[in-house]
Amino acid sequence: MMGGAGKVLFIGHGTRLQGGMHMWHRFVDDVAERAGLGDEDVARAFVEIARPDVAEALVRLAAAGVRRVHMVPLLLFSAGHMRRDLPQAVARAEAQVGRLDLTWSQPFGDEPAFIDVAVERAQALVARMPEGAGVVLVGRGNRDADAQRAFAGVAVNVAGRIGRPLVHGYLAGTGRSLEAALEELWRMGCEHIAVVPYLWFPGLLTEGLPERVNRWRDERRISFRVAEPLGRDPRLVSLVAERARQAAHGLGAGNSAEP
């Protein structure tokens, strides 16, 4: 579709969980199809764990004569990966192949489509719980104050739509931990808790969520349910496809020269 020598490079976080990698690749397939991008238009890379990493992918593209690359990070919020890891990966690649012509899609996270999916995940769980159930909206976590404020804003939006007590927390990084969020709901009198991961794809962190909640529960008399990650919801596919389509056409909307 694009013509010329440009590529759209989709960037994932990477995970050791095979199911998470499979879902990520299927999501990119869905996005490419929706955006009208062929295999010749698309490349893939990962921030960590999985290969190729971003620097390797850019070097391979340059070796194939592709120096114009539109980067679409499939990451939530602008934290360490966007601010530090991706620029460093670009610098490593350019140290080997020279200056590249790069544009970036901004990170995702607080768009209405994401909030809609999280609301539906929460509503589906609490509908199967007794009255008075509470919700923990849990993010992956980071050390970036701006990203944490953005996630807190998402939590406010979700809480306003589900009409149930909601506390947000994180699986890692700074800010309120998952356990602290669970404790806060419990002290509010919630004996039934829906845990909604605000993570895009499955990984070891999401796989370990039920056991982590179980360890916190100990002898507390509560019940809980854990939702699936946001995943391949068609609304998210449509959102990413539109950005990818804009990038493929070299449009400025949602793009910037720096991450």
C-alpha positions, 0 to 999 in steps of 0.5 A: 500500500505504501509504495516507496521504501517505507515500512511501518514498524510495530513495536511490542514489549516482549514476553516469555509467555508464548500465548502473549506473543501469539496474541500480539502477532495476531493483533498486528495481523488484524491491524495490518489487514484493517489498515490495508497494509501488506506484508511488504509494508510491515515490520515487527520488533520488541523492546525486550525479551523477544527478538528482534529488538528495535535496534536489530530491526532497524539495522535489518531494514537499513540493510534491505534499503529501507531507511524511512520507517514509521514506528508504532509502539504498542505500549501503554502510556509514555514511560521509560520504554518510550522516553529512554529505551526506544531512543537508545535503540534508535541511537544504537541502530544509527551508530551502525547504519547512519541517520534514519528517516523516522516518525513515531506514533504517540503511545496509547493508553487513555483513548476512549476505546481503551476505557470502553474495553476496561469498563466492559471487563469490570462490568462483566465481572461485577455482574457475577458478584454480589452487591457491594463488589469493588474493582481494582484496576491494575496497571503494569507500573512504571516510575514515570509521574506523567504516566501515573497521572494518565493512568489515574485519570483512566481509573477516574473515568472507569470508576465514574462509569461502573458505579462501584468502588474502584481503586487503581494500583500497579504490579511493579514500579512506584505508586500504589501496589496491587496489594495496597489497592486490594487492602484499601478496597477490603477496608472499605468493606468490599468482600468481593473484588474484581481485578481488571488488568489494564495491560494490553497483552498477556504476559508473566505478570498477568499469568501471576495475578491470581496467585498474587491476589491469593497470597494477599487474601491469606485468611481474609474472607473475600472472593475475587475474579480476575479479568483478561488483558485488553487484548485483541478487542476490535475497537483497539484494532480500529484505533491502532489501524487508523494510526498505522494508516496515517503513518503509512501515508506520512501524515502528521496527525498523532506523529512526532519526530521524537518519542 
